[in-house]
Amino acid sequence: MATQRKRIGVVIPKYGTVGGAEGFVAELTERLALNPDWEIHVFANQWVRRSDNVTFHRVSVIPFPRFFVTPSFALYAAKEMESQGIDLIHTHDRIFAADLFTMHGTPHSYWVYGVREKPFMSLFDRATAWVERKLVTGGRCSRFFAVSELTRKLYIEEYGLDPGMVEVHHPGVDLGMYEGLDREECRREVRQHLQIGIKEPVILFVSMNFEVKGLDRIMAGLSEIKLRRPTEPFRLLVVGRGNERKYRGIAQRLGIDDRVLFTGPVPREELAKVYLASDVYAMLSMFDTFGMVVLEAMAAGLPVAVSGTVGARDIVVPGENGYVIEDPQRPAEVATILSALLNPRERERMGEAARRTATEHTWEKAAGRVEEHYRRLLYPR
């Protein structure tokens, strides 16, 4: 007799919209939905439908006053899931109770005091932290997934969790974004459009938040390289949306404005070509629980340079597929690492290793790891 499909409830306020966690959840869930063992139900306030394999349920939110947002979403999500007879709840955000919780960020109190450096919690912060505590310490969650070792460590320290209950589940990457693209053709096309020499080393930076992702730190390091070796060729390609005027001014003050190009936002299908046309990827964030663009860059065969406070450091093997810059506020340290990556032989060797690393972190493999836990919970021996 055939086993009845299990109803999996996936919870996220925004599904498939712009953003790290929102994109992560959609990529993972769409692949889980391909398995006939699961009937996937997404509970969200907003979503971008990607296929007909997922059933969506709208969860209401009380937007005002603001401190109602998180508790109201948690309350209405619980009621909607109860009405749908969900067998297993996998939440990617703060609700009152779930079987599995994927932790995309930090404990909220750490975010307030440690990252944003606020002197006190607002009512919104207190309400959000309260819901989070009920989820983490309520007793129902039997497994926690952290997107990086950085996130794992912070949650264990904040809540005294049993380390054995918290596993690192890195995001995946869609290797298909590069299918049908020829590297040399992309290199010629993109560089001709941007008026960059075909042999000129290009350091790529992709972000919708220049300040948080450490663009100024990269610029300071490149300025140091120019001071050490004025004739050393390089270009910094800045893709995304940010305070362009401010960073043009920084580049000018550092004397590298002739080496920096801003493209603005680039459509995803064109972004793949930009990755392939570049040589090195750099992201020196002040804080980032993972940084999915790092995997995208590695999948394109780019060695990477990341700061020590980027969760993606988990997959960077220094000297093999990239480097971790522990103190990116020191331009000399940044310059030393980027100089090493400008060496064409090292760049080629490390780029091949980066590509191999990415193939071990596909969304299909990420979904397979999650499915193992679904089965353990739904079919205990």
C-alpha positions in Angstrom: 0.0 0.0 0.0 1.4 3.4 -1.0 2.5 5.7 1.8 0.4 8.8 2.1 2.2 12.0 1.2 3.2 14.1 4.2 2.2 17.7 4.4 5.2 19.9 5.1 4.6 23.4 6.3 7.3 25.9 5.3 7.1 29.2 7.1 8.7 32.5 5.9 7.1 36.0 5.8 8.4 36.7 2.3 9.0 33.8 -0.1 11.0 34.2 -3.3 11.4 38.0 -3.1 14.6 39.9 -3.2 16.8 39.0 -0.2 19.2 36.4 1.1 16.8 34.3 3.3 13.8 34.8 1.0 15.8 33.5 -2.0 17.4 30.7 0.1 14.0 29.4 1.1 12.5 29.5 -2.4 15.5 27.7 -3.9 15.5 25.0 -1.3 11.7 24.6 -1.1 11.2 24.3 -4.8 13.6 21.4 -4.9 12.0 19.7 -1.9 8.7 20.0 -3.7 10.0 17.8 -6.5 9.9 14.8 -4.2 6.6 13.0 -4.5 6.9 12.0 -0.8 6.1 15.6 0.3 3.2 17.9 -0.2 4.7 21.3 0.3 2.6 24.2 1.8 4.2 27.6 2.2 2.8 29.9 4.8 3.8 33.5 4.0 2.5 37.1 3.9 4.0 37.7 0.5 5.4 35.5 -2.2 6.6 35.2 -5.8 5.3 32.0 -7.3 8.0 29.9 -9.0 6.1 26.8 -9.9 2.9 24.9 -9.4 4.6 22.4 -7.1 4.0 24.5 -4.0 0.6 25.4 -2.3 0.6 28.9 -0.8 -1.3 30.2 2.2 -1.5 33.8 3.1 -0.6 34.7 6.7 -1.9 38.0 7.9 0.3 40.5 9.7 -0.7 43.4 11.9 1.7 46.2 10.7 0.8 48.9 13.2 1.9 49.4 15.9 5.2 47.9 14.6 5.8 45.6 17.6 2.7 43.6 16.6 4.4 42.4 13.4 6.3 39.4 14.6 3.8 38.1 17.2 0.9 38.6 14.8 2.6 36.7 12.0 3.5 33.9 14.5 -0.1 33.7 15.8 -1.8 33.7 12.4 0.7 31.2 10.9 -0.1 28.8 13.8 -3.8 29.1 13.2 -3.5 28.6 9.4 -1.2 25.6 9.8 -3.6 24.0 12.3 -6.5 24.3 9.9 -4.4 22.7 7.1 -3.4 19.6 9.1 0.3 20.0 8.6 2.5 17.0 9.6 5.8 18.8 10.0 6.6 22.5 10.4 9.9 23.8 9.0 10.2 27.5 9.8 12.7 29.9 8.5 11.6 32.7 10.7 10.4 33.4 14.2 7.1 31.8 15.1 5.8 30.2 18.4 6.6 26.6 17.6 8.0 24.3 14.9 9.7 21.0 14.4 12.7 22.4 12.5 14.1 25.9 12.6 16.6 27.2 10.0 18.4 30.1 11.5 19.3 32.5 8.7 20.4 35.4 11.0 21.6 35.9 14.5 19.7 35.8 17.9 17.7 39.1 17.8 19.4 40.5 20.9 22.8 40.0 19.3 21.5 41.8 16.2 20.4 44.7 18.3 23.4 45.1 20.6 26.2 43.4 18.7 25.6 44.3 15.1 23.5 47.5 15.1 25.1 48.6 18.4 21.9 50.1 19.7 21.9 51.0 23.4 18.5 49.4 24.2 15.7 47.3 22.7 12.7 48.9 21.2 9.2 47.4 21.7 9.5 45.8 18.3 12.9 44.3 19.3 11.5 43.0 22.6 8.5 41.4 20.9 10.7 39.8 18.2 13.1 38.4 20.8 10.2 37.1 22.9 8.8 35.1 20.0 12.2 33.8 19.1 12.8 32.6 22.7 9.5 30.7 22.7 10.5 29.0 19.4 14.0 28.1 20.5 13.3 27.1 24.1 9.7 25.9 23.9 10.7 22.2 23.6 9.0 21.3 20.3 12.0 22.0 18.0 14.0 18.8 17.7 16.6 20.2 15.3 18.1 23.5 14.4 19.8 24.3 11.2 22.3 27.2 11.1 23.4 28.7 7.7 27.0 29.0 9.0 29.2 28.1 12.0 29.1 31.8 12.9 25.3 31.6 13.3 25.5 28.2 15.1 27.9 29.5 17.7 25.8 32.6 18.4 22.6 30.7 19.0 24.3 28.1 21.2 25.8 30.9 23.3 22.5 32.9 23.5 20.2 30.0 24.5 22.5 27.3 25.9 21.4 24.9 23.2 22.8 21.4 23.1 25.4 21.6 20.4 24.3 18.3 19.1 20.9 19.7 18.2 22.4 22.5 16.0 23.8 21.6 12.6 25.3 23.8 9.9 23.4 23.6 6.7 25.0 26.0 4.2 23.0 27.5 1.4 23.3 26.0 -2.1 24.1 27.4 -5.5 22.3 27.0 -8.8 25.0 25.8 -11.2 22.4 26.1 -14.0 22.8 29.9 -14.0 26.0 29.3 -16.0 24.7 26.7 -18.4 25.1 27.6 -22.1 27.5 30.4 -21.3 31.1 30.5 -22.7 33.6 32.2 -20.4 35.7 33.7 -23.1 32.7 35.0 -25.0 31.3 36.5 -21.8 34.7 38.0 -21.0 34.9 39.7 -24.4 31.2 40.9 -24.4 31.2 42.3 -20.9 34.6 43.9 -21.0 34.0 45.5 -24.4 30.8 47.0 -23.1 32.5 48.3 -20.0 35.7 49.3 -21.8 37.9 47.0 -19.7 41.0 45.4 -21.2 40.7 41.7 -21.9 43.8 40.9 -19.8 43.1 43.5 -17.1 42.5 41.8 -13.7 38.9 42.5 -12.5 38.0 42.3 -8.9 34.2 42.0 -8.6 32.0 43.3 -5.8 28.2 42.5 -5.9 25.8 44.0 -3.3 22.7 46.0 -2.7 24.3 47.5 0.4 27.7 48.9 -0.2 28.3 50.0 3.4 27.4 46.7 5.1 29.3 44.6 2.6 32.6 46.6 3.1 33.1 48.3 -0.3 35.2 51.0 1.4 37.5 48.3 2.9 38.1 46.9 -0.6 38.8 50.3 -2.0 41.3 51.1 0.8 43.2 47.9 0.1 43.4 48.6 -3.6 44.6 52.1 -2.9 47.4 50.5 -0.9 48.3 48.2 -3.8 48.4 51.3 -6.1 50.8 53.0 -3.7 53.1 50.0 -3.5 53.0 49.3 -7.3 51.6 52.2 -9.3 51.7 50.3 -12.5 50.0 47.2 -11.2 46.9 46.8 -13.4 43.5 46.1 -11.8 39.9 47.2 -12.0 37.2 47.1 -9.3 33.8 46.4 -10.8 31.0 47.4 -8.4 27.6 45.8 -9.3 24.4 46.6 -7.4 22.6 49.5 -5.7 24.1 51.7 -3.0 25.2 55.3 -2.3 27.2 55.5 -5.5 28.0 59.2 -5.1 29.5 58.6 -1.7 31.7 55.7 -2.9 32.8 57.6 -6.0 34.0 60.3 -3.6 35.9 57.7 -1.5 37.6 56.3 -4.7 38.6 59.8 -5.7 40.1 60.6 -2.3 42.0 57.3 -2.4 43.3 58.0 -5.8 41.7 55.0 -7.5 38.7 56.6 -9.2 40.2 55.7 -12.6 40.2 52.0 -11.5 36.6 51.7 -10.3 33.5 51.1 -12.4 29.9 51.2 -11.1 27.3 49.4 -13.2 24.2 49.8 -11.0 21.9 46.8 -10.6 22.2 44.0 -13.2 19.5 41.5 -14.1 20.3 38.0 -12.9 20.7 36.5 -16.3 23.3 39.2 -17.1 24.9 38.9 -13.7 26.1 35.4 -14.6 28.0 36.8 -17.6 29.6 39.5 -15.3 30.8 36.7 -12.9 32.4 34.8 -15.8 34.0 38.0 -17.1 35.7 38.7 -13.8 38.8 37.3 -12.1 38.4 37.7 -8.3 35.4 38.2 -6.0 35.7 40.3 -2.8 33.3 40.9 0.0 34.6 42.3 3.3 31.3 42.6 5.2 31.1 44.0 8.6 28.8 41.1 9.4 27.1 38.5 7.2 25.6 35.2 8.4 26.6 33.7 5.1 26.7 35.6 1.8 25.2 33.5 -1.0 26.9 35.6 -3.6 30.2 34.1 -2.5 29.0 30.7 -3.6 27.8 32.1 -6.9 31.2 33.6 -7.5 33.0 30.3 -6.7 30.6 28.5 -9.1 31.9 30.8 -11.8 35.4 29.8 -11.0 36.4 32.9 -9.1 38.7 32.7 -6.1 37.2 34.8 -3.2 38.4 37.2 -0.5 36.0 37.5 2.5 36.2 39.0 5.9 36.4 37.0 9.1 32.8 38.0 9.9 31.3 36.5 6.8 29.7 33.1 7.4 30.8 31.9 4.0 34.3 31.6 5.5 33.2 28.1 6.4 33.8 27.0 2.7 36.9 29.1 2.1 40.2 27.1 2.4 42.9 29.8 2.6 45.4 29.6 -0.2 43.3 26.9 -1.9 40.1 28.5 -3.2 40.4 32.0 -1.7 41.4 33.8 1.5 39.8 35.0 4.8 40.9 38.5 5.8 40.6 38.5 9.6 41.1 42.3 10.0 39.7 44.0 6.8 40.0 47.4 8.5 43.8 47.2 8.0 44.4 48.2 4.3 47.8 46.6 4.3 46.3 43.2 5.1 43.7 43.6 2.4 46.3 44.7 -0.1 48.5 41.7 0.6 45.6 39.2 0.0 44.3 41.0 -3.1 47.8 41.2 -4.5 48.1 37.4 -4.1 44.9 37.0 -6.0 46.1 39.3 -8.8 48.8 36.7 -9.6 47.4 35.0 -12.8 48.8 31.6 -12.1 47.5 31.5 -8.5 44.2 33.0 -9.6 43.7 30.2 -12.2 44.7 27.4 -9.7 42.4 28.8 -7.0 39.6 29.5 -9.4 39.5 25.8 -10.4 39.4 24.9 -6.7 36.6 27.4 -6.0 34.5 25.8 -8.8 35.0 22.4 -7.3 33.9 23.7 -3.9 30.7 25.1 -5.4 29.8 21.7 -6.9 29.7 20.3 -3.4 27.1 22.9 -2.4 24.3 22.7 -4.9 20.7 23.3 -3.9 20.0 19.6 -4.8 22.5 18.4 -2.2 21.2 20.9 0.3 17.6 19.6 -0.2 18.8 16.1 0.2 20.3 16.8 3.6 17.0 18.5 4.8 15.0 15.5 3.5 17.0 13.2 5.7 15.7 15.0 8.7 12.2 15.1 7.5 12.2 11.3 7.3 13.8 10.9 10.7 11.0 13.0 12.3 8.1 11.7 10.2 9.1 8.0 10.2 10.9 7.4 13.6 12.2 3.9 14.0 
